[in-house]
Amino acid sequence: MPGLDPTTPPIPALPAPPEPVHRATLPHALTFFLTVAQRRAVLASLRRLHRSRETALLRALDIEATTPDRRNGRRT
């Protein structure tokens, strides 16, 4: 082909694609909106239950948490 430099090294092979992600193992977001004062109050209440917001919320709602959390290794 015109314009190609024959001394240019070949392009390295691309890495193999990653394994497919199983959606059931991914975390799922829970979103709701609060006023600034409400957010501060909620976060302060959660801090009293546990340093992890996720764990504190589950405890406040009396929902059994998994141990350890498979998606990030944290204990909840």
N, C-alpha and C positions, 0 to 999 in steps of 0.2 A: 504494500500500500504506500502511496506517496505520502511523504511527510512524517513517517514513523522512523524513529532512530533505532537501528538494529542493535545498538549497545545498551538500550534501556532494559533493565531486568524485568522478567515477567511479573505480573501482578500475583501476589500470594493468594492461595485458595481461601475462600470465605470459611469461617468457622461453622460448625453444624448448628442448625437452629435449636433453641432451647426446648426442653420438654413442654408439652402443653400444660397450661394452668387449669387446675380444677376449680371452677368457680365456687363450689361449696366450701372450699378451704380458705377462700379469701375473706378478709374482714368486710363487714357491711356497715355502712354509715347510718347513723341516726341523727337527723338534723331537725332542730326547732329553733325558734327565735325568741329572745328575751330582751328586756330593757337592760341597760347597763347595770342598774341597781339589782335587778333580778339575777343577772349572770353572776355578779359579785357574791350575792347571797347563796346561790346554788353552789358555786365553787368553794366558798367557805364551809358550807355544810358538808360537802363531799370530802374536803380535806380532813375533817374531823373523823370521818369513817375509815379512810385509807389514803395513802399518798398517790395511788393510781386512781384517776377519775373513773376509769372503766370498772375497776374492782369496787370502788365506793358506790357507784350507781347500782351495780348488781346487788350489793349488800343492802342498800337502802330499799330496793324493790323486792328483797327476799327471793332473789333468783340465784340458783346454784351456778357457780362458775366452774369452768373446766380447769384442771391442774395437771401439768402445765399447759399453757395455751400453745397449740401446735403451730400457729402461724408466726409467732415471734419468740417463743420460748419463755415468755413471762409467766409467772404464776399469778393466777387471778383469784 
